[in-house]
Amino acid sequence: MKTLETDILELNDNIDQSELSSQAINRYIEISTHYINMEKIQKARKILISIGFTKKSVEKYIIRTIQDAEIHISEDFKLLMKGKVSKRYLN
């Protein structure tokens, strides 16, 4: 299941994928996206490249994910993802 965000990711080898392997790849993409949102870019890059995506497509995906996060995620949520709490919620 590809979404607009994951359409830019390209596998190094065009291999026929079973439904199970597609699900596994999608889970790794979700984990990588989570790492990107937590600003752990190196971990995300390592995962995506290790499952076979091209370096060029991984870099494009990272940039797009960061841009999407800037648009869709509030500053408070970003702090929460990093394990921090916004000062306005502290007494």
N, CA, C and O atoms as a CHARMM CRD file, in Angstrom:
* protein
*
  364
    1    1 MET  N      0.84100  -1.17900   0.00000 PROA 1      0.00000
    2    1 MET  CA     0.00000   0.00000   0.00000 PROA 1      0.00000
    3    1 MET  C      0.88400   1.23900   0.00000 PROA 1      0.00000
    4    1 MET  O      1.51100   1.56700   1.00700 PROA 1      0.00000
    5    2 LYS  N      0.92700   1.90500  -1.10900 PROA 2      0.00000
    6    2 LYS  CA     1.72600   3.11600  -1.20500 PROA 2      0.00000
    7    2 LYS  C      0.83400   4.32100  -0.98200 PROA 2      0.00000
    8    2 LYS  O     -0.32500   4.35100  -1.39700 PROA 2      0.00000
    9    3 THR  N      1.39900   5.30600  -0.32100 PROA 3      0.00000
   10    3 THR  CA     0.70900   6.56800  -0.15600 PROA 3      0.00000
   11    3 THR  C      1.47800   7.61600  -0.93900 PROA 3      0.00000
   12    3 THR  O      2.54500   7.33800  -1.48700 PROA 3      0.00000
   13    4 LEU  N      0.94000   8.80100  -0.98700 PROA 4      0.00000
   14    4 LEU  CA     1.61300   9.88000  -1.70100 PROA 4      0.00000
   15    4 LEU  C      3.01600  10.09600  -1.16300 PROA 4      0.00000
   16    4 LEU  O      3.93900  10.36300  -1.93300 PROA 4      0.00000
   17    5 GLU  N      3.19200   9.98500   0.15800 PROA 5      0.00000
   18    5 GLU  CA     4.49200  10.22300   0.76900 PROA 5      0.00000
   19    5 GLU  C      5.49600   9.12900   0.42100 PROA 5      0.00000
   20    5 GLU  O      6.68200   9.41000   0.25000 PROA 5      0.00000
   21    6 THR  N      5.02900   7.87600   0.31300 PROA 6      0.00000
   22    6 THR  CA     5.95900   6.77300   0.07900 PROA 6      0.00000
   23    6 THR  C      6.16000   6.48000  -1.39600 PROA 6      0.00000
   24    6 THR  O      6.96900   5.61900  -1.74100 PROA 6      0.00000
   25    7 ASP  N      5.45000   7.17000  -2.27600 PROA 7      0.00000
   26    7 ASP  CA     5.62300   6.94400  -3.70900 PROA 7      0.00000
   27    7 ASP  C      7.04000   7.25100  -4.17800 PROA 7      0.00000
   28    7 ASP  O      7.48700   6.70200  -5.18500 PROA 7      0.00000
   29    8 ILE  N      7.74400   8.11000  -3.47000 PROA 8      0.00000
   30    8 ILE  CA     9.09400   8.48300  -3.91600 PROA 8      0.00000
   31    8 ILE  C     10.15000   7.45000  -3.52800 PROA 8      0.00000
   32    8 ILE  O     11.27000   7.49400  -4.03900 PROA 8      0.00000
   33    9 LEU  N      9.81100   6.52500  -2.63600 PROA 9      0.00000
   34    9 LEU  CA    10.77800   5.50200  -2.24200 PROA 9      0.00000
   35    9 LEU  C     10.87100   4.44100  -3.34400 PROA 9      0.00000
   36    9 LEU  O      9.85600   3.91400  -3.79900 PROA 9      0.00000
   37   10 GLU  N     12.07900   4.14300  -3.75900 PROA 10     0.00000
   38   10 GLU  CA    12.31500   3.15700  -4.81000 PROA 10     0.00000
   39   10 GLU  C     13.25000   2.08100  -4.28000 PROA 10     0.00000
   40   10 GLU  O     14.28700   2.38000  -3.68800 PROA 10     0.00000
   41   11 LEU  N     12.87100   0.82000  -4.50100 PROA 11     0.00000
   42   11 LEU  CA    13.74000  -0.28600  -4.12500 PROA 11     0.00000
   43   11 LEU  C     14.86600  -0.40500  -5.14100 PROA 11     0.00000
   44   11 LEU  O     14.67900  -0.12000  -6.32400 PROA 11     0.00000
   45   12 ASN  N     16.04200  -0.83000  -4.67300 PROA 12     0.00000
   46   12 ASN  CA    17.19000  -1.01500  -5.55900 PROA 12     0.00000
   47   12 ASN  C     16.88600  -2.04100  -6.64300 PROA 12     0.00000
   48   12 ASN  O     17.19900  -1.82200  -7.81400 PROA 12     0.00000
   49   13 ASP  N     16.28400  -3.15000  -6.26300 PROA 13     0.00000
   50   13 ASP  CA    15.94400  -4.20500  -7.22000 PROA 13     0.00000
   51   13 ASP  C     14.43800  -4.27800  -7.34600 PROA 13     0.00000
   52   13 ASP  O     13.72000  -4.24800  -6.34600 PROA 13     0.00000
   53   14 ASN  N     13.96500  -4.37300  -8.56800 PROA 14     0.00000
   54   14 ASN  CA    12.52700  -4.51700  -8.77200 PROA 14     0.00000
   55   14 ASN  C     12.15100  -5.98200  -8.58500 PROA 14     0.00000
   56   14 ASN  O     12.14400  -6.77300  -9.52800 PROA 14     0.00000
   57   15 ILE  N     11.84100  -6.31300  -7.34300 PROA 15     0.00000
   58   15 ILE  CA    11.53400  -7.68500  -6.96500 PROA 15     0.00000
   59   15 ILE  C     10.03200  -7.79200  -6.74200 PROA 15     0.00000
   60   15 ILE  O      9.42700  -6.90200  -6.14400 PROA 15     0.00000
   61   16 ASP  N      9.42900  -8.87300  -7.21900 PROA 16     0.00000
   62   16 ASP  CA     8.02900  -9.10600  -6.91200 PROA 16     0.00000
   63   16 ASP  C      7.90200  -9.35300  -5.41700 PROA 16     0.00000
   64   16 ASP  O      8.66800 -10.11700  -4.82900 PROA 16     0.00000
   65   17 GLN  N      6.92300  -8.69700  -4.81500 PROA 17     0.00000
   66   17 GLN  CA     6.76700  -8.79600  -3.37500 PROA 17     0.00000
   67   17 GLN  C      5.46300  -9.50800  -3.04200 PROA 17     0.00000
   68   17 GLN  O      4.43300  -9.28700  -3.67900 PROA 17     0.00000
   69   18 SER  N      5.53100 -10.35600  -2.04400 PROA 18     0.00000
   70   18 SER  CA     4.30900 -10.96800  -1.54400 PROA 18     0.00000
   71   18 SER  C      3.60300  -9.95700  -0.65200 PROA 18     0.00000
   72   18 SER  O      4.18100  -8.93700  -0.27600 PROA 18     0.00000
   73   19 GLU  N      2.37200 -10.24000  -0.32500 PROA 19     0.00000
   74   19 GLU  CA     1.60700  -9.34500   0.55500 PROA 19     0.00000
   75   19 GLU  C      2.29800  -9.21700   1.91000 PROA 19     0.00000
   76   19 GLU  O      2.34200  -8.12600   2.47800 PROA 19     0.00000
   77   20 LEU  N      2.83200 -10.30800   2.42900 PROA 20     0.00000
   78   20 LEU  CA     3.49500 -10.28700   3.73000 PROA 20     0.00000
   79   20 LEU  C      4.74500  -9.42100   3.69800 PROA 20     0.00000
   80   20 LEU  O      4.98200  -8.65000   4.62900 PROA 20     0.00000
   81   21 SER  N      5.55000  -9.53300   2.64400 PROA 21     0.00000
   82   21 SER  CA     6.75700  -8.70700   2.59000 PROA 21     0.00000
   83   21 SER  C      6.39200  -7.23700   2.39500 PROA 21     0.00000
   84   21 SER  O      7.08200  -6.35600   2.90900 PROA 21     0.00000
   85   22 SER  N      5.32000  -6.96600   1.66300 PROA 22     0.00000
   86   22 SER  CA     4.86300  -5.58100   1.51100 PROA 22     0.00000
   87   22 SER  C      4.44200  -5.00300   2.85400 PROA 22     0.00000
   88   22 SER  O      4.73600  -3.84800   3.16000 PROA 22     0.00000
   89   23 GLN  N      3.76200  -5.80300   3.64400 PROA 23     0.00000
   90   23 GLN  CA     3.35800  -5.35200   4.98400 PROA 23     0.00000
   91   23 GLN  C      4.57500  -5.07400   5.85300 PROA 23     0.00000
   92   23 GLN  O      4.60400  -4.08600   6.58700 PROA 23     0.00000
   93   24 ALA  N      5.57100  -5.93300   5.77500 PROA 24     0.00000
   94   24 ALA  CA     6.78900  -5.74400   6.57200 PROA 24     0.00000
   95   24 ALA  C      7.50800  -4.46300   6.15000 PROA 24     0.00000
   96   24 ALA  O      7.96000  -3.69300   6.99600 PROA 24     0.00000
   97   25 ILE  N      7.61200  -4.24100   4.85000 PROA 25     0.00000
   98   25 ILE  CA     8.26800  -3.03000   4.36100 PROA 25     0.00000
   99   25 ILE  C      7.50500  -1.79800   4.81900 PROA 25     0.00000
  100   25 ILE  O      8.11100  -0.81000   5.23400 PROA 25     0.00000
  101   26 ASN  N      6.17300  -1.84800   4.74500 PROA 26     0.00000
  102   26 ASN  CA     5.36300  -0.71400   5.20400 PROA 26     0.00000
  103   26 ASN  C      5.57400  -0.43300   6.68700 PROA 26     0.00000
  104   26 ASN  O      5.58800   0.72700   7.10000 PROA 26     0.00000
  105   27 ARG  N      5.73500  -1.47200   7.48600 PROA 27     0.00000
  106   27 ARG  CA     5.99800  -1.28500   8.92600 PROA 27     0.00000
  107   27 ARG  C      7.34400  -0.60100   9.13900 PROA 27     0.00000
  108   27 ARG  O      7.46200   0.29100   9.97900 PROA 27     0.00000
  109   28 TYR  N      8.35300  -1.01700   8.38500 PROA 28     0.00000
  110   28 TYR  CA     9.66200  -0.37200   8.49800 PROA 28     0.00000
  111   28 TYR  C      9.59600   1.08900   8.07100 PROA 28     0.00000
  112   28 TYR  O     10.25600   1.94200   8.66400 PROA 28     0.00000
  113   29 ILE  N      8.80600   1.37700   7.04900 PROA 29     0.00000
  114   29 ILE  CA     8.63200   2.76700   6.62200 PROA 29     0.00000
  115   29 ILE  C      7.97400   3.57000   7.73800 PROA 29     0.00000
  116   29 ILE  O      8.37700   4.70100   8.00900 PROA 29     0.00000
  117   30 GLU  N      6.95900   2.99000   8.39200 PROA 30     0.00000
  118   30 GLU  CA     6.29600   3.67200   9.51000 PROA 30     0.00000
  119   30 GLU  C      7.27500   3.94700  10.64900 PROA 30     0.00000
  120   30 GLU  O      7.26800   5.03100  11.23200 PROA 30     0.00000
  121   31 ILE  N      8.11300   2.96600  10.96100 PROA 31     0.00000
  122   31 ILE  CA     9.11300   3.14200  12.02500 PROA 31     0.00000
  123   31 ILE  C     10.09900   4.24100  11.62800 PROA 31     0.00000
  124   31 ILE  O     10.45200   5.08900  12.44800 PROA 31     0.00000
  125   32 SER  N     10.53700   4.22200  10.38600 PROA 32     0.00000
  126   32 SER  CA    11.47100   5.24100   9.90600 PROA 32     0.00000
  127   32 SER  C     10.84900   6.62800   9.96500 PROA 32     0.00000
  128   32 SER  O     11.51200   7.59400  10.34300 PROA 32     0.00000
  129   33 THR  N      9.58100   6.72800   9.59300 PROA 33     0.00000
  130   33 THR  CA     8.87700   8.00500   9.66100 PROA 33     0.00000
  131   33 THR  C      8.82500   8.49900  11.10100 PROA 33     0.00000
  132   33 THR  O      9.00400   9.68700  11.36600 PROA 33     0.00000
  133   34 HSD  N      8.58000   7.58800  12.02000 PROA 34     0.00000
  134   34 HSD  CA     8.56500   7.95000  13.44000 PROA 34     0.00000
  135   34 HSD  C      9.93300   8.48200  13.86500 PROA 34     0.00000
  136   34 HSD  O     10.01700   9.49300  14.56300 PROA 34     0.00000
  137   35 TYR  N     11.00500   7.80500  13.44900 PROA 35     0.00000
  138   35 TYR  CA    12.35500   8.28000  13.77300 PROA 35     0.00000
  139   35 TYR  C     12.61500   9.66300  13.18100 PROA 35     0.00000
  140   35 TYR  O     13.21200  10.52000  13.83300 PROA 35     0.00000
  141   36 ILE  N     12.17000   9.87700  11.95300 PROA 36     0.00000
  142   36 ILE  CA    12.35800  11.19100  11.33000 PROA 36     0.00000
  143   36 ILE  C     11.63800  12.25500  12.15000 PROA 36     0.00000
  144   36 ILE  O     12.19000  13.32700  12.40000 PROA 36     0.00000
  145   37 ASN  N     10.41200  11.96300  12.56900 PROA 37     0.00000
  146   37 ASN  CA     9.65100  12.91800  13.37400 PROA 37     0.00000
  147   37 ASN  C     10.29600  13.16500  14.73800 PROA 37     0.00000
  148   37 ASN  O     10.09400  14.22000  15.33900 PROA 37     0.00000
  149   38 MET  N     11.06300  12.20400  15.22000 PROA 38     0.00000
  150   38 MET  CA    11.77700  12.36500  16.48000 PROA 38     0.00000
  151   38 MET  C     13.15500  12.98700  16.26600 PROA 38     0.00000
  152   38 MET  O     13.94300  13.11300  17.20300 PROA 38     0.00000
  153   39 GLU  N     13.43700  13.37400  15.01900 PROA 39     0.00000
  154   39 GLU  CA    14.71400  13.95900  14.61700 PROA 39     0.00000
  155   39 GLU  C     15.88600  13.00200  14.77700 PROA 39     0.00000
  156   39 GLU  O     17.01000  13.41800  15.05800 PROA 39     0.00000
  157   40 LYS  N     15.61000  11.71700  14.59500 PROA 40     0.00000
  158   40 LYS  CA    16.65400  10.69600  14.59900 PROA 40     0.00000
  159   40 LYS  C     16.82500  10.22100  13.14900 PROA 40     0.00000
  160   40 LYS  O     16.55000   9.07300  12.80200 PROA 40     0.00000
  161   41 ILE  N     17.28900  11.15300  12.33400 PROA 41     0.00000
  162   41 ILE  CA    17.37100  10.96700  10.89400 PROA 41     0.00000
  163   41 ILE  C     18.30500   9.82000  10.52200 PROA 41     0.00000
  164   41 ILE  O     18.00700   9.04500   9.61300 PROA 41     0.00000
  165   42 GLN  N     19.41600   9.70900  11.21000 PROA 42     0.00000
  166   42 GLN  CA    20.40200   8.67600  10.88600 PROA 42     0.00000
  167   42 GLN  C     19.80600   7.28100  11.05700 PROA 42     0.00000
  168   42 GLN  O     20.05000   6.40400  10.22900 PROA 42     0.00000
  169   43 LYS  N     19.02600   7.06200  12.12300 PROA 43     0.00000
  170   43 LYS  CA    18.38900   5.75900  12.32900 PROA 43     0.00000
  171   43 LYS  C     17.39400   5.46000  11.21800 PROA 43     0.00000
  172   43 LYS  O     17.33800   4.34200  10.70700 PROA 43     0.00000
  173   44 ALA  N     16.61100   6.46500  10.85000 PROA 44     0.00000
  174   44 ALA  CA    15.63000   6.28800   9.78100 PROA 44     0.00000
  175   44 ALA  C     16.32400   5.95200   8.46600 PROA 44     0.00000
  176   44 ALA  O     15.90600   5.04500   7.74700 PROA 44     0.00000
  177   45 ARG  N     17.37600   6.68400   8.16100 PROA 45     0.00000
  178   45 ARG  CA    18.13400   6.46300   6.92400 PROA 45     0.00000
  179   45 ARG  C     18.69100   5.04400   6.89700 PROA 45     0.00000
  180   45 ARG  O     18.62100   4.36800   5.87000 PROA 45     0.00000
  181   46 LYS  N     19.23500   4.59600   8.00200 PROA 46     0.00000
  182   46 LYS  CA    19.83700   3.26400   8.08400 PROA 46     0.00000
  183   46 LYS  C     18.79300   2.17900   7.81900 PROA 46     0.00000
  184   46 LYS  O     19.06000   1.22600   7.08800 PROA 46     0.00000
  185   47 ILE  N     17.61500   2.32200   8.40800 PROA 47     0.00000
  186   47 ILE  CA    16.55300   1.33300   8.21300 PROA 47     0.00000
  187   47 ILE  C     16.12200   1.28400   6.75800 PROA 47     0.00000
  188   47 ILE  O     16.04800   0.21000   6.16100 PROA 47     0.00000
  189   48 LEU  N     15.83600   2.45300   6.18500 PROA 48     0.00000
  190   48 LEU  CA    15.32500   2.49200   4.81100 PROA 48     0.00000
  191   48 LEU  C     16.33700   1.95000   3.80500 PROA 48     0.00000
  192   48 LEU  O     15.96700   1.24000   2.87000 PROA 48     0.00000
  193   49 ILE  N     17.59600   2.27900   3.99400 PROA 49     0.00000
  194   49 ILE  CA    18.62400   1.77500   3.08200 PROA 49     0.00000
  195   49 ILE  C     18.83800   0.28200   3.28800 PROA 49     0.00000
  196   49 ILE  O     19.06900  -0.44600   2.32200 PROA 49     0.00000
  197   50 SER  N     18.76400  -0.18700   4.53700 PROA 50     0.00000
  198   50 SER  CA    19.00000  -1.60800   4.81000 PROA 50     0.00000
  199   50 SER  C     17.91600  -2.51300   4.22800 PROA 50     0.00000
  200   50 SER  O     18.17400  -3.68700   3.96000 PROA 50     0.00000
  201   51 ILE  N     16.70300  -1.98300   4.02900 PROA 51     0.00000
  202   51 ILE  CA    15.67300  -2.83200   3.42400 PROA 51     0.00000
  203   51 ILE  C     15.64000  -2.71200   1.90600 PROA 51     0.00000
  204   51 ILE  O     14.80900  -3.33600   1.24700 PROA 51     0.00000
  205   52 GLY  N     16.54900  -1.90600   1.35100 PROA 52     0.00000
  206   52 GLY  CA    16.74200  -1.92800  -0.08000 PROA 52     0.00000
  207   52 GLY  C     16.33100  -0.70500  -0.86400 PROA 52     0.00000
  208   52 GLY  O     16.36400  -0.73600  -2.09400 PROA 52     0.00000
  209   53 PHE  N     15.94100   0.38300  -0.19700 PROA 53     0.00000
  210   53 PHE  CA    15.59200   1.59000  -0.93500 PROA 53     0.00000
  211   53 PHE  C     16.86500   2.30600  -1.39100 PROA 53     0.00000
  212   53 PHE  O     17.89600   2.24900  -0.72000 PROA 53     0.00000
  213   54 THR  N     16.77800   2.97300  -2.52700 PROA 54     0.00000
  214   54 THR  CA    17.93900   3.69500  -3.04300 PROA 54     0.00000
  215   54 THR  C     18.24300   4.89300  -2.14300 PROA 54     0.00000
  216   54 THR  O     17.34400   5.46900  -1.53100 PROA 54     0.00000
  217   55 LYS  N     19.50200   5.25200  -2.07500 PROA 55     0.00000
  218   55 LYS  CA    19.90800   6.38500  -1.23900 PROA 55     0.00000
  219   55 LYS  C     19.22600   7.67000  -1.69100 PROA 55     0.00000
  220   55 LYS  O     18.79900   8.47800  -0.86700 PROA 55     0.00000
  221   56 LYS  N     19.12800   7.85200  -2.99100 PROA 56     0.00000
  222   56 LYS  CA    18.50900   9.05300  -3.53400 PROA 56     0.00000
  223   56 LYS  C     17.03700   9.15800  -3.12000 PROA 56     0.00000
  224   56 LYS  O     16.57800  10.22600  -2.71500 PROA 56     0.00000
  225   57 SER  N     16.30800   8.05700  -3.22400 PROA 57     0.00000
  226   57 SER  CA    14.89400   8.09200  -2.84800 PROA 57     0.00000
  227   57 SER  C     14.72300   8.24600  -1.33800 PROA 57     0.00000
  228   57 SER  O     13.76600   8.87200  -0.88300 PROA 57     0.00000
  229   58 VAL  N     15.64200   7.68200  -0.56500 PROA 58     0.00000
  230   58 VAL  CA    15.57900   7.82500   0.89700 PROA 58     0.00000
  231   58 VAL  C     15.75700   9.28500   1.28100 PROA 58     0.00000
  232   58 VAL  O     15.02700   9.80100   2.12700 PROA 58     0.00000
  233   59 GLU  N     16.72100   9.94800   0.66700 PROA 59     0.00000
  234   59 GLU  CA    16.95000  11.36300   0.99200 PROA 59     0.00000
  235   59 GLU  C     15.73600  12.21100   0.62100 PROA 59     0.00000
  236   59 GLU  O     15.35500  13.11100   1.37000 PROA 59     0.00000
  237   60 LYS  N     15.12900  11.92900  -0.53100 PROA 60     0.00000
  238   60 LYS  CA    13.90600  12.64800  -0.92200 PROA 60     0.00000
  239   60 LYS  C     12.78400  12.39700   0.08400 PROA 60     0.00000
  240   60 LYS  O     12.05200  13.31400   0.45600 PROA 60     0.00000
  241   61 TYR  N     12.66000  11.13700   0.51900 PROA 61     0.00000
  242   61 TYR  CA    11.61400  10.77800   1.47400 PROA 61     0.00000
  243   61 TYR  C     11.82000  11.49800   2.80500 PROA 61     0.00000
  244   61 TYR  O     10.86000  11.98500   3.40300 PROA 61     0.00000
  245   62 ILE  N     13.05100  11.56500   3.26200 PROA 62     0.00000
  246   62 ILE  CA    13.35400  12.24300   4.52600 PROA 62     0.00000
  247   62 ILE  C     12.98800  13.72400   4.42700 PROA 62     0.00000
  248   62 ILE  O     12.36900  14.27600   5.33600 PROA 62     0.00000
  249   63 ILE  N     13.36800  14.35500   3.33800 PROA 63     0.00000
  250   63 ILE  CA    13.05800  15.77600   3.16000 PROA 63     0.00000
  251   63 ILE  C     11.55000  15.99600   3.13000 PROA 63     0.00000
  252   63 ILE  O     11.04500  16.91200   3.77800 PROA 63     0.00000
  253   64 ARG  N     10.83100  15.16400   2.38400 PROA 64     0.00000
  254   64 ARG  CA     9.37500  15.31400   2.29700 PROA 64     0.00000
  255   64 ARG  C      8.71000  15.06600   3.65200 PROA 64     0.00000
  256   64 ARG  O      7.77400  15.77600   4.02000 PROA 64     0.00000
  257   65 THR  N      9.17600  14.08200   4.38000 PROA 65     0.00000
  258   65 THR  CA     8.59100  13.77400   5.68800 PROA 65     0.00000
  259   65 THR  C      8.81100  14.93400   6.65600 PROA 65     0.00000
  260   65 THR  O      7.90700  15.28300   7.41500 PROA 65     0.00000
  261   66 ILE  N      9.98100  15.52400   6.63800 PROA 66     0.00000
  262   66 ILE  CA    10.26800  16.67800   7.49500 PROA 66     0.00000
  263   66 ILE  C      9.36500  17.84500   7.11700 PROA 66     0.00000
  264   66 ILE  O      8.81300  18.51400   7.99100 PROA 66     0.00000
  265   67 GLN  N      9.21200  18.09000   5.82100 PROA 67     0.00000
  266   67 GLN  CA     8.35200  19.17800   5.36500 PROA 67     0.00000
  267   67 GLN  C      6.89500  18.93300   5.76600 PROA 67     0.00000
  268   67 GLN  O      6.20600  19.85400   6.20500 PROA 67     0.00000
  269   68 ASP  N      6.43300  17.70500   5.61600 PROA 68     0.00000
  270   68 ASP  CA     5.05900  17.37300   6.00300 PROA 68     0.00000
  271   68 ASP  C      4.85100  17.54900   7.50400 PROA 68     0.00000
  272   68 ASP  O      3.80000  18.01300   7.94700 PROA 68     0.00000
  273   69 ALA  N      5.85900  17.17400   8.27500 PROA 69     0.00000
  274   69 ALA  CA     5.75500  17.31300   9.73000 PROA 69     0.00000
  275   69 ALA  C      5.65900  18.78300  10.11500 PROA 69     0.00000
  276   69 ALA  O      4.90600  19.14500  11.01900 PROA 69     0.00000
  277   70 GLU  N      6.41200  19.61600   9.43700 PROA 70     0.00000
  278   70 GLU  CA     6.37100  21.05000   9.71500 PROA 70     0.00000
  279   70 GLU  C      4.97400  21.60600   9.47900 PROA 70     0.00000
  280   70 GLU  O      4.51700  22.48900  10.20500 PROA 70     0.00000
  281   71 ILE  N      4.31200  21.09400   8.48000 PROA 71     0.00000
  282   71 ILE  CA     2.97700  21.58000   8.13200 PROA 71     0.00000
  283   71 ILE  C      1.91300  21.01000   9.06800 PROA 71     0.00000
  284   71 ILE  O      0.99800  21.72800   9.46900 PROA 71     0.00000
  285   72 HSD  N      2.02200  19.73100   9.41800 PROA 72     0.00000
  286   72 HSD  CA     0.93100  19.03800  10.10000 PROA 72     0.00000
  287   72 HSD  C      1.08100  18.84300  11.60500 PROA 72     0.00000
  288   72 HSD  O      0.10200  18.53400  12.28500 PROA 72     0.00000
  289   73 ILE  N      2.26200  19.01500  12.12400 PROA 73     0.00000
  290   73 ILE  CA     2.47200  18.71400  13.54100 PROA 73     0.00000
  291   73 ILE  C      2.70100  20.01200  14.30700 PROA 73     0.00000
  292   73 ILE  O      3.52600  20.84000  13.92100 PROA 73     0.00000
  293   74 SER  N      1.96800  20.17100  15.38100 PROA 74     0.00000
  294   74 SER  CA     2.12100  21.37200  16.20200 PROA 74     0.00000
  295   74 SER  C      3.44700  21.33700  16.96200 PROA 74     0.00000
  296   74 SER  O      4.05400  20.28000  17.13300 PROA 74     0.00000
  297   75 GLU  N      3.87100  22.48300  17.40200 PROA 75     0.00000
  298   75 GLU  CA     5.13000  22.59900  18.14900 PROA 75     0.00000
  299   75 GLU  C      5.06500  21.79900  19.44400 PROA 75     0.00000
  300   75 GLU  O      6.05300  21.17900  19.83700 PROA 75     0.00000
  301   76 ASP  N      3.91300  21.80700  20.10900 PROA 76     0.00000
  302   76 ASP  CA     3.76300  21.04200  21.35000 PROA 76     0.00000
  303   76 ASP  C      3.93300  19.54800  21.10100 PROA 76     0.00000
  304   76 ASP  O      4.56800  18.85000  21.89200 PROA 76     0.00000
  305   77 PHE  N      3.36500  19.05900  20.00100 PROA 77     0.00000
  306   77 PHE  CA     3.47700  17.64300  19.68200 PROA 77     0.00000
  307   77 PHE  C      4.91800  17.27300  19.35700 PROA 77     0.00000
  308   77 PHE  O      5.37000  16.18600  19.71600 PROA 77     0.00000
  309   78 LYS  N      5.64300  18.15900  18.68600 PROA 78     0.00000
  310   78 LYS  CA     7.05500  17.90900  18.38400 PROA 78     0.00000
  311   78 LYS  C      7.85100  17.74000  19.67500 PROA 78     0.00000
  312   78 LYS  O      8.68700  16.84300  19.78900 PROA 78     0.00000
  313   79 LEU  N      7.58100  18.61400  20.64300 PROA 79     0.00000
  314   79 LEU  CA     8.27000  18.49400  21.92700 PROA 79     0.00000
  315   79 LEU  C      7.92800  17.17100  22.60000 PROA 79     0.00000
  316   79 LEU  O      8.80200  16.51600  23.16900 PROA 79     0.00000
  317   80 LEU  N      6.65800  16.77800  22.53400 PROA 80     0.00000
  318   80 LEU  CA     6.21900  15.52100  23.13500 PROA 80     0.00000
  319   80 LEU  C      6.92900  14.33800  22.48500 PROA 80     0.00000
  320   80 LEU  O      7.33600  13.40600  23.17800 PROA 80     0.00000
  321   81 MET  N      7.08100  14.36600  21.16700 PROA 81     0.00000
  322   81 MET  CA     7.76500  13.28400  20.45200 PROA 81     0.00000
  323   81 MET  C      9.23000  13.17300  20.87300 PROA 81     0.00000
  324   81 MET  O      9.81200  12.08900  20.83300 PROA 81     0.00000
  325   82 LYS  N      9.81500  14.28800  21.27100 PROA 82     0.00000
  326   82 LYS  CA    11.21400  14.29600  21.71700 PROA 82     0.00000
  327   82 LYS  C     11.32900  13.97500  23.20800 PROA 82     0.00000
  328   82 LYS  O     12.43000  13.96600  23.75900 PROA 82     0.00000
  329   83 GLY  N     10.19500  13.71300  23.85800 PROA 83     0.00000
  330   83 GLY  CA    10.20500  13.39500  25.27200 PROA 83     0.00000
  331   83 GLY  C     10.25400  14.61100  26.16200 PROA 83     0.00000
  332   83 GLY  O     10.68400  14.52000  27.31200 PROA 83     0.00000
  333   84 LYS  N      9.81900  15.75700  25.64900 PROA 84     0.00000
  334   84 LYS  CA     9.82200  16.99700  26.40200 PROA 84     0.00000
  335   84 LYS  C      8.38700  17.49600  26.55200 PROA 84     0.00000
  336   84 LYS  O      7.48600  17.01700  25.86300 PROA 84     0.00000
  337   85 VAL  N      8.17900  18.43600  27.43100 PROA 85     0.00000
  338   85 VAL  CA     6.85000  18.99400  27.66800 PROA 85     0.00000
  339   85 VAL  C      6.92100  20.49900  27.45400 PROA 85     0.00000
  340   85 VAL  O      7.86100  21.16400  27.88900 PROA 85     0.00000
  341   86 SER  N      5.90700  21.01800  26.77600 PROA 86     0.00000
  342   86 SER  CA     5.83500  22.45400  26.54000 PROA 86     0.00000
  343   86 SER  C      5.72500  23.19800  27.87300 PROA 86     0.00000
  344   86 SER  O      5.06400  22.72500  28.79700 PROA 86     0.00000
  345   87 LYS  N      6.37000  24.35600  27.97200 PROA 87     0.00000
  346   87 LYS  CA     6.37000  25.13400  29.21500 PROA 87     0.00000
  347   87 LYS  C      4.96400  25.56700  29.61500 PROA 87     0.00000
  348   87 LYS  O      4.69500  25.74700  30.80300 PROA 87     0.00000
  349   88 ARG  N      4.07300  25.73800  28.66000 PROA 88     0.00000
  350   88 ARG  CA     2.72500  26.19800  29.01800 PROA 88     0.00000
  351   88 ARG  C      1.91900  25.12500  29.74100 PROA 88     0.00000
  352   88 ARG  O      0.88500  25.44000  30.33000 PROA 88     0.00000
  353   89 TYR  N      2.36300  23.85600  29.71500 PROA 89     0.00000
  354   89 TYR  CA     1.66400  22.79400  30.43200 PROA 89     0.00000
  355   89 TYR  C      2.25600  22.55400  31.82300 PROA 89     0.00000
  356   89 TYR  O      1.72100  21.76100  32.59800 PROA 89     0.00000
  357   90 LEU  N      3.35000  23.23200  32.13400 PROA 90     0.00000
  358   90 LEU  CA     3.97900  23.07600  33.44400 PROA 90     0.00000
  359   90 LEU  C      3.46000  24.14000  34.41000 PROA 90     0.00000
  360   90 LEU  O      3.20800  25.27700  34.00900 PROA 90     0.00000
  361   91 ASN  N      3.30200  23.77500  35.66200 PROA 91     0.00000
  362   91 ASN  CA     2.84200  24.74600  36.67700 PROA 91     0.00000
  363   91 ASN  C      4.01000  25.38100  37.36500 PROA 91     0.00000
  364   91 ASN  O      3.82500  26.22100  38.24600 PROA 91     0.00000
